[in-house]
Amino acid sequence: MYDRFNRKINYLRISVTDRCNLRCTYCMPEGGIPLLDHQDILSFEEIVEFTRFAVKKGISKVRLTGGEPLVRKGIVGLVNQLAYIDGIEDLSMTTNGILLNRFAAELKEAGLNRINISLDTIDTDNYCKATRTGNLSDVLKGIEAAQSAGLEPIKVNCVLMGQSDEEINKLKAFCSERNLPLRFIHQMNLKTGEFSKVRGGDGGNCAICNRIRLLPNGDVKPCLFSDLAFNIRELGIEEAFNMAIDEKPRAGTYNKSGTFSRIGG
């Protein structure tokens, strides 16, 4: 399946919730954000139905995001339902790791292949400041649990927000010692269109972008840095999907109507 710029679209990112158990300084205000009403959030049945259609059209890689996906009740069951869809070659998740110690083994058993963990520092105090509510030891336990469960490769996502060279080097050493691929993401701004290529990954490179996004409210977004969105409840799955592919822009510009907590990055 190719878009009008001859990019092969095979990657679906699903934001399963706008809820999160952290308040990271670069993601949301300390007091949080207005949340969607529960009836406005897609059911698991709707998510699975859309994913089945997307896979039939050529999607082979699926990633669950949030908010924080592990705060959504029944998330292991959703993973299991998605894992049974014939044609998904790679089923993964991005998490902040706070609840991973509790869920890692269940997620692996349910069919999750691998996991990305957001971790910007291994300094206990700085982690608490950056996340406002987080405990670094919970994330470290989550990493150990993911390794024990075999959710590998376990990639670490670090958002660059002015950390010192010493702090970055400590994170590099931590990841190297544990064989955790480390990716650096420059802090982005949706409304001004500030983004760049991910160091150690493919994100941010518009020329090879292969993804679309399904948001918690049913919007299908063809581009993170665009206001374009096509809702599956309003348009139906097929039309929303096809419009997202047909209207996918050559490159990102800005997004004045969305937030990272709902889009999933």
Backbone as CSV, one residue per row, in Angstrom:
resi,resn,N_x,N_y,N_z,CA_x,CA_y,CA_z,C_x,C_y,C_z
1,MET,0.853,-1.188,0.000,0.000,0.000,0.000,0.890,1.239,0.000
2,TYR,0.718,2.078,-1.003,1.563,3.256,-1.174,0.711,4.523,-1.158
3,ASP,1.296,5.600,-0.643,0.606,6.881,-0.693,0.944,7.582,-2.008
4,ARG,0.471,8.795,-2.182,0.641,9.496,-3.457,2.081,9.930,-3.705
5,PHE,2.948,9.801,-2.679,4.360,10.115,-2.842,5.213,8.849,-2.895
6,ASN,4.536,7.737,-3.157,5.185,6.438,-3.350,5.898,5.935,-2.093
7,ARG,5.394,6.333,-0.923,5.909,5.783,0.328,5.053,4.576,0.715
8,LYS,5.696,3.499,1.076,4.975,2.295,1.469,4.462,2.463,2.899
9,ILE,3.154,2.450,3.085,2.546,2.664,4.399,2.223,1.295,5.005
10,ASN,2.980,0.916,6.017,2.785,-0.399,6.639,2.816,-0.357,8.161
11,TYR,2.728,0.834,8.748,2.942,1.008,10.188,1.762,1.772,10.786
12,LEU,1.098,1.159,11.752,-0.031,1.778,12.452,0.318,1.965,13.922
13,ARG,0.230,3.196,14.375,0.398,3.492,15.797,-0.988,3.755,16.388
14,ILE,-1.309,3.061,17.464,-2.623,3.165,18.088,-2.478,3.778,19.471
15,SER,-3.018,4.970,19.652,-3.047,5.595,20.967,-4.317,5.126,21.683
16,VAL,-4.161,4.273,22.675,-5.314,3.607,23.283,-5.975,4.432,24.379
17,THR,-5.314,5.492,24.847,-5.881,6.318,25.910,-5.175,7.668,25.949
18,ASP,-5.865,8.677,26.461,-5.219,9.966,26.688,-4.802,10.116,28.147
19,ARG,-5.048,9.073,28.956,-4.669,9.104,30.361,-3.194,8.762,30.544
20,CYS,-2.577,9.330,31.576,-1.185,9.005,31.886,-0.969,9.134,33.387
21,ASN,-0.052,8.317,33.909,0.260,8.356,35.332,1.480,9.207,35.639
22,LEU,2.009,9.924,34.634,3.083,10.886,34.842,2.639,12.245,34.327
23,ARG,3.391,13.273,34.679,3.126,14.632,34.205,4.434,15.228,33.689
24,CYS,4.999,14.589,32.672,6.295,15.018,32.142,6.232,16.468,31.677
25,THR,7.266,17.215,31.979,7.254,18.658,31.734,7.098,19.000,30.263
26,TYR,7.585,18.155,29.363,7.514,18.459,27.939,6.255,17.908,27.285
27,CYS,5.398,17.261,28.054,4.222,16.615,27.480,2.913,17.237,27.923
28,MET,2.819,17.602,29.195,1.552,18.155,29.665,1.755,19.037,30.893
29,PRO,0.795,19.916,31.185,0.898,20.779,32.363,0.858,19.960,33.644
30,GLU,1.336,20.561,34.718,1.385,19.867,36.000,0.008,19.403,36.447
31,GLY,-1.012,20.180,36.146,-2.368,19.827,36.549,-3.077,18.897,35.593
32,GLY,-2.355,18.443,34.540,-2.960,17.553,33.564,-3.690,18.330,32.479
33,ILE,-4.463,17.616,31.666,-5.202,18.223,30.564,-6.657,17.775,30.633
34,PRO,-7.568,18.493,29.970,-8.954,18.007,29.910,-8.988,16.641,29.238
35,LEU,-9.611,15.671,29.888,-9.637,14.307,29.378,-10.897,14.033,28.580
36,LEU,-10.786,13.102,27.659,-11.950,12.668,26.896,-12.948,11.963,27.810
37,ASP,-14.218,12.122,27.532,-15.220,11.323,28.223,-15.054,9.869,27.787
38,HIS,-15.375,8.944,28.680,-15.159,7.533,28.382,-15.924,7.083,27.139
39,GLN,-17.115,7.646,26.933,-17.890,7.234,25.763,-17.277,7.731,24.454
40,ASP,-16.367,8.701,24.555,-15.713,9.236,23.362,-14.433,8.479,23.012
41,ILE,-14.018,7.573,23.881,-12.810,6.778,23.640,-13.202,5.474,22.955
42,LEU,-12.460,5.101,21.941,-12.761,3.876,21.205,-12.764,2.657,22.115
43,SER,-13.695,1.766,21.887,-13.713,0.489,22.585,-12.641,-0.416,21.986
44,PHE,-12.306,-1.489,22.700,-11.358,-2.451,22.157,-11.895,-3.069,20.874
45,GLU,-13.198,-3.291,20.843,-13.809,-3.877,19.649,-13.598,-2.977,18.427
46,GLU,-13.762,-1.661,18.612,-13.553,-0.721,17.512,-12.092,-0.688,17.079
47,ILE,-11.192,-0.737,18.047,-9.759,-0.735,17.735,-9.387,-1.976,16.945
48,VAL,-9.874,-3.134,17.386,-9.553,-4.392,16.707,-10.142,-4.415,15.301
49,GLU,-11.382,-3.934,15.160,-12.018,-3.918,13.843,-11.237,-3.037,12.867
50,PHE,-10.826,-1.859,13.335,-10.044,-0.977,12.478,-8.710,-1.620,12.110
51,THR,-8.064,-2.239,13.086,-6.757,-2.843,12.827,-6.865,-3.986,11.832
52,ARG,-7.908,-4.794,11.953,-8.107,-5.879,10.980,-8.207,-5.314,9.557
53,PHE,-8.982,-4.245,9.416,-9.119,-3.632,8.095,-7.779,-3.100,7.608
54,ALA,-7.050,-2.413,8.498,-5.764,-1.830,8.122,-4.767,-2.890,7.687
55,VAL,-4.780,-4.026,8.375,-3.864,-5.114,8.030,-4.207,-5.681,6.656
56,LYS,-5.488,-5.796,6.374,-5.900,-6.276,5.046,-5.424,-5.324,3.941
57,LYS,-5.282,-4.051,4.296,-4.854,-3.058,3.306,-3.327,-2.958,3.198
58,GLY,-2.614,-3.637,4.106,-1.156,-3.632,3.994,-0.380,-3.286,5.245
59,ILE,-1.063,-2.943,6.322,-0.360,-2.679,7.576,0.197,-3.994,8.133
60,SER,1.463,-3.990,8.518,2.078,-5.195,9.074,2.753,-4.946,10.431
61,LYS,2.870,-3.678,10.782,3.544,-3.296,12.026,2.584,-2.446,12.855
62,VAL,2.356,-2.833,14.109,1.414,-2.129,14.982,2.097,-1.806,16.306
63,ARG,1.955,-0.570,16.755,2.499,-0.153,18.050,1.410,0.489,18.885
64,LEU,1.305,0.099,20.147,0.359,0.684,21.086,1.047,1.779,21.880
65,THR,0.357,2.941,21.969,0.897,4.061,22.725,-0.222,4.657,23.572
66,GLY,0.022,5.823,24.161,-0.988,6.517,24.923,-0.951,7.997,24.583
67,GLY,-1.062,8.855,25.604,-1.009,8.609,27.034,-0.049,7.511,27.418
68,GLU,-0.418,6.818,28.469,0.326,5.647,28.931,-0.566,4.421,28.730
69,PRO,-0.227,3.556,27.784,-1.117,2.437,27.453,-1.404,1.493,28.612
70,LEU,-0.478,1.371,29.545,-0.680,0.407,30.629,-1.680,0.876,31.685
71,VAL,-2.134,2.126,31.592,-3.167,2.555,32.547,-4.556,2.219,32.029
72,ARG,-4.676,1.793,30.772,-5.990,1.435,30.240,-6.383,0.048,30.733
73,LYS,-7.521,-0.022,31.402,-8.013,-1.286,31.955,-8.216,-2.314,30.844
74,GLY,-7.665,-3.500,31.048,-7.836,-4.579,30.093,-6.848,-4.571,28.947
75,ILE,-5.760,-3.807,29.071,-4.818,-3.650,27.966,-4.215,-4.979,27.535
76,VAL,-4.000,-5.893,28.455,-3.432,-7.201,28.095,-4.390,-7.946,27.164
77,GLY,-5.680,-7.829,27.421,-6.670,-8.463,26.559,-6.667,-7.887,25.165
78,LEU,-6.465,-6.569,25.050,-6.375,-5.952,23.722,-5.163,-6.478,22.975
79,VAL,-4.039,-6.565,23.657,-2.832,-7.112,23.031,-3.104,-8.512,22.496
80,ASN,-3.787,-9.314,23.287,-4.079,-10.681,22.879,-4.969,-10.715,21.637
81,GLN,-5.964,-9.846,21.589,-6.841,-9.802,20.416,-6.076,-9.367,19.168
82,LEU,-5.200,-8.389,19.312,-4.429,-7.918,18.172,-3.421,-8.965,17.705
83,ALA,-2.865,-9.697,18.664,-1.860,-10.706,18.321,-2.437,-11.814,17.455
84,TYR,-3.743,-12.002,17.520,-4.391,-13.051,16.732,-4.761,-12.596,15.318
85,ILE,-4.518,-11.332,14.997,-4.825,-10.855,13.655,-3.738,-11.334,12.696
86,ASP,-4.127,-12.139,11.749,-3.179,-12.683,10.783,-2.656,-11.571,9.886
87,GLY,-1.356,-11.432,9.824,-0.752,-10.394,8.993,0.055,-9.386,9.776
88,ILE,-0.137,-9.324,11.095,0.685,-8.446,11.923,2.014,-9.156,12.181
89,GLU,3.080,-8.580,11.685,4.399,-9.175,11.825,5.155,-8.640,13.032
90,ASP,4.763,-7.469,13.508,5.477,-6.825,14.617,4.463,-6.087,15.479
91,LEU,4.262,-6.555,16.705,3.323,-5.941,17.647,4.120,-5.440,18.844
92,SER,4.116,-4.127,19.042,4.974,-3.538,20.067,4.215,-2.490,20.871
93,MET,4.898,-1.913,21.847,4.278,-0.923,22.733,5.333,0.072,23.179
94,THR,4.918,1.336,23.337,5.751,2.343,23.988,5.127,2.679,25.333
95,THR,5.920,2.634,26.385,5.433,2.839,27.745,6.436,3.664,28.542
96,ASN,5.964,4.306,29.602,6.900,4.985,30.495,7.529,4.021,31.493
97,GLY,7.041,2.798,31.525,7.676,1.763,32.338,7.241,1.699,33.787
98,ILE,6.452,2.648,34.246,6.076,2.691,35.657,5.332,1.421,36.078
99,LEU,4.451,0.919,35.238,3.650,-0.265,35.568,4.164,-1.538,34.899
100,LEU,5.297,-1.460,34.237,5.772,-2.580,33.428,6.150,-3.798,34.261
101,ASN,6.648,-3.576,35.467,7.002,-4.706,36.328,5.789,-5.602,36.566
102,ARG,4.624,-4.992,36.646,3.389,-5.731,36.889,2.894,-6.459,35.638
103,PHE,3.121,-5.863,34.463,2.473,-6.369,33.248,3.383,-7.105,32.268
104,ALA,4.695,-7.014,32.418,5.617,-7.510,31.389,5.362,-8.963,31.006
105,ALA,5.292,-9.842,31.985,5.118,-11.269,31.689,3.773,-11.529,31.008
106,GLU,2.716,-10.862,31.480,1.393,-11.039,30.876,1.358,-10.536,29.435
107,LEU,2.031,-9.411,29.192,2.063,-8.850,27.844,2.765,-9.798,26.879
108,LYS,3.869,-10.367,27.323,4.595,-11.307,26.469,3.744,-12.538,26.174
109,GLU,3.108,-13.056,27.198,2.254,-14.235,27.025,1.078,-13.925,26.099
110,ALA,0.585,-12.685,26.154,-0.556,-12.291,25.317,-0.181,-12.129,23.853
111,GLY,1.124,-11.966,23.573,1.545,-11.871,22.185,2.320,-10.625,21.808
112,LEU,2.628,-9.758,22.784,3.435,-8.578,22.489,4.856,-9.016,22.161
113,ASN,5.420,-8.466,21.097,6.754,-8.861,20.665,7.858,-8.112,21.385
114,ARG,7.709,-6.799,21.472,8.806,-5.997,22.025,8.266,-4.699,22.598
115,ILE,9.175,-3.934,23.200,8.706,-2.755,23.927,9.729,-1.628,23.850
116,ASN,9.237,-0.398,23.817,10.067,0.799,23.954,9.742,1.454,25.284
117,ILE,10.756,1.947,25.970,10.558,2.565,27.274,11.078,4.001,27.241
118,SER,10.251,4.930,27.646,10.647,6.332,27.702,11.456,6.562,28.979
119,LEU,12.699,7.011,28.805,13.578,7.228,29.954,14.580,8.311,29.581
120,ASP,14.459,9.476,30.195,15.276,10.627,29.819,16.497,10.824,30.690
121,THR,16.554,10.116,31.810,17.672,10.246,32.729,17.664,9.067,33.695
122,ILE,18.821,8.730,34.238,18.865,7.723,35.304,19.261,8.368,36.637
123,ASP,19.197,9.684,36.685,19.390,10.400,37.937,18.043,10.458,38.655
124,THR,17.993,9.913,39.848,16.725,9.777,40.575,16.012,11.112,40.763
125,ASP,16.749,12.117,41.205,16.139,13.420,41.463,15.672,14.089,40.174
126,ASN,16.516,14.033,39.153,16.143,14.665,37.881,14.966,13.953,37.223
127,TYR,14.894,12.623,37.400,13.752,11.897,36.855,12.466,12.361,37.531
128,CYS,12.516,12.520,38.827,11.336,12.965,39.570,10.927,14.376,39.135
129,LYS,11.910,15.244,38.908,11.611,16.606,38.473,10.998,16.615,37.068
130,ALA,11.573,15.823,36.175,11.115,15.829,34.783,9.718,15.247,34.637
131,THR,9.405,14.229,35.446,8.108,13.561,35.344,7.100,14.074,36.359
132,ARG,7.573,14.845,37.321,6.793,15.450,38.393,6.253,14.440,39.396
133,THR,5.908,13.228,38.954,5.298,12.254,39.871,5.982,10.893,39.843
134,GLY,6.994,10.723,38.990,7.549,9.393,38.757,8.621,8.969,39.743
135,ASN,8.727,7.649,39.909,9.765,7.044,40.734,10.659,6.206,39.827
136,LEU,11.918,6.583,39.710,12.832,5.913,38.789,12.949,4.424,39.080
137,SER,12.891,4.039,40.343,13.046,2.622,40.689,11.947,1.770,40.061
138,ASP,10.758,2.335,39.873,9.674,1.587,39.223,10.040,1.264,37.772
139,VAL,10.646,2.229,37.090,11.038,2.016,35.696,12.145,0.969,35.606
140,LEU,13.108,1.041,36.514,14.216,0.080,36.494,13.708,-1.341,36.745
141,LYS,12.742,-1.466,37.633,12.122,-2.779,37.854,11.381,-3.239,36.601
142,GLY,10.750,-2.293,35.917,10.039,-2.621,34.687,10.973,-3.108,33.603
143,ILE,12.131,-2.494,33.484,13.124,-2.919,32.497,13.585,-4.343,32.796
144,GLU,13.860,-4.617,34.048,14.276,-5.968,34.439,13.183,-6.986,34.137
145,ALA,11.954,-6.621,34.421,10.826,-7.533,34.164,10.659,-7.787,32.669
146,ALA,10.838,-6.747,31.858,10.725,-6.896,30.408,11.823,-7.796,29.860
147,GLN,13.011,-7.657,30.402,14.111,-8.528,29.988,13.841,-9.976,30.373
148,SER,13.359,-10.170,31.565,13.055,-11.524,32.034,11.952,-12.164,31.201
149,ALA,11.001,-11.343,30.757,9.872,-11.849,29.978,10.237,-12.092,28.521
150,GLY,11.349,-11.509,28.068,11.745,-11.673,26.669,11.110,-10.677,25.723
151,LEU,10.707,-9.509,26.232,10.131,-8.451,25.382,11.269,-7.670,24.734
152,GLU,11.974,-8.298,23.858,13.186,-7.701,23.307,13.141,-7.648,21.788
153,PRO,13.841,-6.685,21.171,14.727,-5.729,21.832,13.951,-4.692,22.639
154,ILE,14.511,-4.317,23.764,13.937,-3.262,24.595,14.675,-1.977,24.252
155,LYS,13.991,-1.068,23.573,14.609,0.191,23.169,14.260,1.280,24.172
156,VAL,15.222,2.160,24.416,15.015,3.277,25.332,14.911,4.565,24.523
157,ASN,13.856,5.327,24.769,13.637,6.623,24.117,13.989,7.742,25.079
158,CYS,14.938,8.569,24.711,15.335,9.703,25.549,15.015,11.003,24.830
159,VAL,14.198,11.832,25.444,13.918,13.155,24.902,14.997,14.121,25.381
160,LEU,15.645,14.780,24.428,16.696,15.737,24.764,16.063,17.064,25.171
161,MET,16.305,17.456,26.410,15.707,18.690,26.931,16.708,19.461,27.780
162,GLY,17.970,19.446,27.334,18.982,20.223,28.027,19.763,19.472,29.083
163,GLN,19.689,18.148,29.090,20.479,17.385,30.044,21.973,17.642,29.819
164,SER,22.735,17.563,30.875,24.182,17.756,30.770,24.821,16.574,30.045
165,ASP,26.027,16.790,29.522,26.763,15.700,28.881,26.993,14.558,29.854
166,GLU,27.250,14.898,31.102,27.487,13.862,32.120,26.240,12.991,32.304
167,GLU,25.098,13.636,32.334,23.849,12.900,32.524,23.555,11.999,31.323
168,ILE,23.780,12.511,30.116,23.570,11.723,28.906,24.543,10.550,28.862
169,ASN,25.785,10.787,29.231,26.774,9.716,29.216,26.439,8.617,30.216
170,LYS,25.869,8.981,31.342,25.446,7.976,32.323,24.313,7.122,31.764
171,LEU,23.401,7.756,31.056,22.308,7.009,30.432,22.849,6.085,29.346
172,LYS,23.801,6.578,28.554,24.419,5.746,27.522,25.084,4.522,28.138
173,ALA,25.817,4.728,29.226,26.506,3.619,29.888,25.509,2.619,30.452
174,PHE,24.439,3.127,31.054,23.392,2.267,31.612,22.813,1.368,30.530
175,CYS,22.491,1.970,29.377,21.877,1.200,28.286,22.873,0.222,27.668
176,SER,24.115,0.651,27.524,25.130,-0.212,26.936,25.368,-1.447,27.797
177,GLU,25.422,-1.252,29.104,25.654,-2.367,30.024,24.533,-3.391,29.973
178,ARG,23.334,-2.960,29.622,22.158,-3.844,29.618,21.689,-4.213,28.199
179,ASN,22.480,-3.829,27.211,22.165,-4.129,25.814,20.808,-3.564,25.413
180,LEU,20.583,-2.294,25.771,19.338,-1.602,25.459,19.617,-0.558,24.386
181,PRO,19.159,-0.748,23.155,19.349,0.271,22.125,18.767,1.601,22.579
182,LEU,19.554,2.665,22.439,19.167,3.985,22.930,18.925,4.923,21.754
183,ARG,17.782,5.600,21.785,17.422,6.546,20.723,17.201,7.922,21.340
184,PHE,17.723,8.948,20.674,17.580,10.312,21.163,16.570,11.067,20.310
185,ILE,15.612,11.700,20.986,14.542,12.430,20.313,14.623,13.893,20.728
186,HIS,14.846,14.763,19.773,14.880,16.194,20.091,13.481,16.647,20.483
187,GLN,13.422,17.484,21.501,12.125,17.962,21.974,11.362,18.618,20.835
188,MET,10.103,18.238,20.693,9.281,18.701,19.579,8.210,19.680,20.052
189,ASN,7.709,20.458,19.109,6.620,21.385,19.389,5.600,21.256,18.267
190,LEU,4.439,20.701,18.577,3.420,20.474,17.564,2.949,21.773,16.917
191,LYS,2.733,22.778,17.748,2.092,24.000,17.244,3.007,24.859,16.382
192,THR,4.315,24.765,16.616,5.244,25.537,15.787,5.927,24.682,14.732
193,GLY,5.667,23.385,14.767,6.227,22.504,13.757,7.691,22.178,13.942
194,GLU,8.171,22.239,15.174,9.576,21.937,15.445,9.752,20.430,15.649
195,PHE,10.490,19.796,14.752,10.813,18.384,14.900,12.049,18.090,14.068
196,SER,12.685,16.964,14.338,13.873,16.560,13.592,13.961,15.046,13.612
197,LYS,14.900,14.505,12.881,15.057,13.061,12.792,15.486,12.492,14.134
198,VAL,14.966,11.324,14.443,15.335,10.622,15.672,16.714,10.010,15.492
199,ARG,17.607,10.276,16.429,18.937,9.676,16.373,18.857,8.232,16.862
200,GLY,19.126,7.304,15.963,19.028,5.894,16.305,17.724,5.267,15.869
201,GLY,16.878,6.025,15.154,15.586,5.517,14.693,15.190,6.169,13.386
202,ASP,13.989,5.853,12.903,13.499,6.366,11.623,12.523,7.527,11.772
203,GLY,12.072,7.805,12.981,11.085,8.853,13.188,11.595,10.222,12.775
204,GLY,10.675,11.073,12.333,11.018,12.435,11.979,11.565,12.615,10.583
205,ASN,11.678,11.518,9.836,12.182,11.592,8.462,10.999,11.479,7.504
206,CYS,10.474,12.623,7.087,9.249,12.646,6.293,9.382,11.890,4.972
207,ALA,10.572,11.876,4.397,10.767,11.269,3.084,10.491,9.771,3.093
208,ILE,10.649,9.136,4.255,10.434,7.689,4.339,9.324,7.331,5.327
209,CYS,8.518,8.306,5.709,7.481,8.035,6.705,6.512,6.960,6.209
210,ASN,6.326,5.936,7.032,5.497,4.793,6.635,4.310,4.578,7.557
211,ARG,3.919,5.602,8.308,2.938,5.378,9.372,1.691,6.245,9.280
212,ILE,0.636,5.719,9.893,-0.564,6.476,10.201,-0.875,6.231,11.667
213,ARG,-1.775,7.036,12.229,-2.070,6.949,13.656,-3.574,6.871,13.888
214,LEU,-3.960,6.021,14.825,-5.342,5.962,15.296,-5.372,6.531,16.702
215,LEU,-6.155,7.586,16.905,-6.222,8.266,18.192,-7.335,7.688,19.064
216,PRO,-7.314,7.964,20.373,-8.332,7.403,21.275,-9.763,7.747,20.887
217,ASN,-9.966,8.905,20.259,-11.326,9.328,19.902,-11.764,8.829,18.530
218,GLY,-10.916,8.025,17.865,-11.288,7.484,16.566,-10.754,8.249,15.380
219,ASP,-10.025,9.332,15.604,-9.404,10.052,14.502,-8.252,9.235,13.922
220,VAL,-8.204,9.175,12.597,-7.047,8.588,11.923,-6.213,9.749,11.392
221,LYS,-4.974,9.840,11.875,-4.102,10.934,11.464,-3.025,10.411,10.521
222,PRO,-2.889,11.050,9.373,-1.852,10.623,8.449,-0.479,11.179,8.787
223,CYS,-0.421,12.186,9.655,0.845,12.848,9.969,0.756,13.467,11.351
224,LEU,1.801,13.287,12.151,1.838,13.855,13.496,1.797,15.376,13.440
225,PHE,2.545,15.958,12.495,2.624,17.413,12.388,1.688,17.930,11.301
226,SER,0.420,17.638,11.479,-0.628,18.092,10.572,-1.946,18.112,11.324
227,ASP,-2.843,19.007,10.941,-4.169,19.062,11.546,-5.148,18.091,10.894
228,LEU,-4.727,17.395,9.859,-5.597,16.452,9.171,-5.979,15.296,10.085
229,ALA,-7.270,14.944,10.092,-7.761,13.812,10.879,-9.092,13.360,10.294
230,PHE,-9.287,12.044,10.260,-10.488,11.467,9.656,-11.079,10.455,10.632
231,ASN,-12.258,10.745,11.145,-12.807,9.983,12.255,-13.567,8.742,11.789
232,ILE,-13.248,7.593,12.383,-13.857,6.328,11.941,-15.314,6.218,12.369
233,ARG,-15.716,6.903,13.436,-17.111,6.863,13.842,-17.973,7.739,12.938
234,GLU,-17.404,8.827,12.445,-18.158,9.738,11.587,-18.163,9.276,10.132
235,LEU,-17.042,8.779,9.664,-16.885,8.446,8.248,-16.986,6.964,7.953
236,GLY,-16.829,6.138,8.997,-16.703,4.709,8.780,-15.237,4.346,8.619
237,ILE,-14.899,3.104,8.933,-13.501,2.681,8.939,-12.858,2.814,7.562
238,GLU,-13.528,2.301,6.534,-12.913,2.271,5.208,-12.635,3.664,4.675
239,GLU,-13.629,4.554,4.777,-13.441,5.899,4.238,-12.393,6.672,5.022
240,ALA,-12.417,6.563,6.344,-11.439,7.277,7.172,-10.026,6.798,6.864
241,PHE,-9.868,5.484,6.752,-8.554,4.912,6.443,-8.071,5.390,5.076
242,ASN,-8.921,5.260,4.071,-8.521,5.624,2.711,-8.201,7.107,2.587
243,MET,-8.964,7.942,3.268,-8.705,9.373,3.213,-7.374,9.717,3.880
244,ALA,-7.060,9.017,4.971,-5.784,9.265,5.651,-4.609,8.926,4.739
245,ILE,-4.733,7.832,4.000,-3.665,7.454,3.073,-3.600,8.441,1.908
246,ASP,-4.761,8.755,1.336,-4.808,9.634,0.167,-4.332,11.053,0.477
247,GLU,-4.601,11.521,1.716,-4.289,12.902,2.067,-2.987,13.040,2.857
248,LYS,-2.255,11.954,3.032,-0.997,12.029,3.787,-0.057,13.030,3.117
249,PRO,0.387,14.063,3.839,1.196,15.111,3.206,2.628,14.652,2.935
250,ARG,3.283,15.363,2.048,4.681,15.037,1.727,5.567,15.220,2.960
251,ALA,5.264,16.228,3.764,6.080,16.520,4.945,5.223,17.165,6.017
252,GLY,5.655,17.046,7.254,4.939,17.665,8.356,5.106,19.173,8.364
253,THR,4.116,19.859,8.901,4.184,21.310,9.032,3.981,21.705,10.496
254,TYR,2.749,21.685,10.948,2.445,21.975,12.347,1.105,21.341,12.684
255,ASN,0.815,21.252,13.969,-0.440,20.669,14.437,-0.958,21.552,15.568
256,LYS,-1.957,22.371,15.264,-2.500,23.290,16.258,-3.744,22.717,16.961
257,SER,-4.114,21.495,16.617,-5.341,20.942,17.166,-5.117,19.711,18.050
258,GLY,-3.862,19.306,18.236,-3.597,18.077,18.978,-2.599,18.254,20.096
259,THR,-2.479,17.220,20.924,-1.484,17.204,21.995,-0.790,15.844,21.977
260,PHE,0.451,15.789,22.458,1.189,14.542,22.475,0.511,13.485,23.326
261,SER,-0.167,13.915,24.394,-0.789,12.950,25.297,-1.911,12.169,24.613
262,ARG,-2.498,12.743,23.552,-3.570,12.039,22.832,-3.068,11.379,21.544
263,ILE,-2.030,11.966,20.946,-1.552,11.445,19.670,-0.559,10.308,19.883
264,GLY,0.206,10.364,20.961,1.128,9.277,21.251,2.531,9.473,20.697
265,GLY,2.831,10.626,20.130,4.170,10.880,19.668,4.542,10.113,18.406
